[in-house]
Amino acid sequence: MPDGSLTIQSTETMKTFNYASTSSIKENLTSLILGVALIVIPIVYPFGIRIGAKPILGPIPTMILMIIAGLYMLYTAYRKIRNARTLSAQGGVITVEEDRVTYPVIRKGSVEKETFSISDVSNLAYAEDDGILTVTLNDGKTIKFDVDFFDSLDQLKEFAALLQK
């Protein structure tokens, strides 16, 4: 027979998302190939840029601009690969628990955990061309989550849906 006491069970909701790329080189293969091509092609076959018969840039300035662009592409691909490997090695996981989100941040080669409250989220913006989900908090701080580090785009969308509650 019931004794009149009320038992309340806490139904704590917790969701985790893997935030460590498993194939970082494969995901950045296009950037690596284009970066190398932008460096090698002007060195092997120097060419200038012209519009009609009027030369706009000679072979040397064109080569310099293309090499700089290639080096930049290689550098950004290298940083993405390095960050993905660091997150993978140290178990990059995003945890959404009740109103708190705990996420990994790479600082000086090591992974640190930071948190924010879902109620502090003032804006969510997803840039499809970059694959970056930008979370803006009420205090003006922005946090960026890269789709390449999630298991899939569906995982990123599920994460974003939890932040919009």
N, C-alpha and C positions, 0 to 999 in steps of 0.2 A: 504494500500500500504506500502511496506517495506520502512523504513526510512534509510536504508543503515548501521544501526548499527549491530554489531555481538554479539550475546549473547552466552557465553560459560557456559555450565553447568558442574559442577564438579561431576563426577561419582566416588565418593569415595567408594572403596570396603572395606567392613569390614566383617570379619568372626570371630565367637566366637566358642570356644570349651569348653564343660564342662570338668573341670579337678578336679573332686571330686568323689571318689568312692562311690557308693550307697550301696554296699554290701561288705564291707571290711572284715568282719569276714568270710563270705562264700568263698571269694577269697583266704583267708589264712588258710582255714580249714585243708588242707593237711599238711601244715607246723606245725600247732598247734598239730595235731594228731601225726605226726612223732616225734615232739619234746617231747611230753609227753611219747610216747612209748620208745624213746631212754633213758629216765630217769627211767621209771618204770620197764621195762623188766630186765635190769641188776641188779636192786635192788632185785626184786622178785626171779629171776632165774639167779644167777651169773654163768658166763661161761668164759672160756679162748679161745684163738685162737690157733689152731695148724695146721701145714701143715704135713700131713701124721701122723706119730707118734711123731714128734718133736714139743713140745710146743713153740709157739712164744711169746704169752702174757698170763700171768696168769689171773685169774678171777678179781683180784683187779685192775690191770692196764687197763684191758678191760672195767670194770665198770666205771672207772674214765674218760676214753676217750669218752665213749658213753654218760655219763652224761654231759660232757662239750659240746659235739656236740648237745645234746638235748636242753641245756640251750641257746646255740647260736641260734638255730632254733626258740625257743620261743621268744627270744629277738628281732630277726629280724621281726618276725610276729607281735609282739607287736608294734614295731616302725611303721610298715606299717599301722596297724590299727589305731594307734594314729594320724599319719599324715593324713590319709584319713578322719578321723572324724574332725580334725581341718580344713581341706580344705572344707569339707561339711558344717560345721558350719559357716564359713566365706565366703562362695560362691566362690569357686575356679573356675575361668574362665580364659582361655587363649584367648586373643584378637589379631587377625592379622588384621592390618589396614594399607593399602598402603605398606610402607616399614618397619613398626614398629611392633614388637611383644611384647605384655605385658603378663607376666606370673606370677603366684603366687609362692612364695618361703616361706617355713616354717623356721623361725629362732626363737629359744627359745620359742616355743609354740605359736607364733603369725604368721599370714600370712602377708607378705610384697609383694608389686608388684615391679617387675623389668622389664626392657625393653632392647631389642637389635634390631639392624637393620638387615633386611634380607640380605642386601648387605654385612654385616660383616661376614656372615656364610661362613666358609672355608671348612667344612666337615660335612656330616651327616652319622651316622653309627647306624644301628639297630641290636641289639643282640637279636636274636629270643629266645635263651635259657633263658635269663633274662627278656626279654620284655622291654628293655630299649632303648630309642632313644637318642643317644648322639649327641649333636650339638656342634661343635667346631667353635669358632669365630676366626677372624684374629689375635686378640691380645693373643690367646692361651687359653682363658677362655673356659671351657667346661660346658655345661648345660645338665642335664639329665632329660628326661621325661619318666615316667613309664606308660606302657600300661594299668596297673590296674586302673589308675586314669582317663583314658579316658572312654567314654561311650562304645566304641567298638574298635576293631583293625582297622576297616575301618576309624573311626574318626582320629586315629593316622596316618594312611597312607595319609589321606587328608591333615592333618596338615604338614606332612613331604613334601608332594608335593608342598604346598604353600611356604615352605622354600627353595625349590630347584629352584625357579624361578630366 
